[in-house]
Amino acid sequence: MEIEISAQAAAFLCAVLLGAVLGLLYDLLRSLRLLLGGRGTALTDALYSLAVLVSVFYFAMAFGQGRLRIYMVLGIV
């Protein structure tokens, strides 16, 4: 089953938005890590990794029909 170009463009723009949100989350967790000192690094890194894993999984399920496509990865990055 083929995906239309307009659907691919919409998915790409949503991937760019997801990447921006994940970048903002990283900056917020980085400031929290600076407040907690050295002991908060592992915790904030684990929280960020979990957030990225869950959000990319749901994004691939919703926009990629269960497949994470290359243009989606490029948009998120």
Summary of the structure (lengths in Angstrom):
residues: 77
radius of gyration: 15.0
end to end distance: 26.3
largest distance: 50.4
contacts: 199
relative contact order: 0.20
helix: 86%
strand: 0%
